[in-house]
């Protein structure tokens, strides 16, 4: 199964906001970077992702699941970008900070480290399991 990381500013869209959307989930809108958009185009229903609070917190705080594949983003007036819908699965037992991720040699090639400004990045299975272990969170 492919894995992903979704970055959001908690003041704009937080983990709590995502949880409050319930089973129906919510659209991951507002992505205006072609590489991040292409990552979303590759997503399939059932793919899992980390929910990452950016800016002030800089930490993985939960796990989400893709519930709708790539479709038009109605917040994009140009019509060039789309979005996927995701729902909250579970919070991290212990949030994993960017500093902790950077300290881990096995994560030196992780997209969050290599392309820090990209809002949606792929996560390998090994990275997924390691970060879940670091956060004392079930990886399934």
Order of alpha helices (4+ residues) and beta strands (2+ residues): beta-alpha-beta-alpha-beta-beta-beta-alpha-alpha-beta-alpha
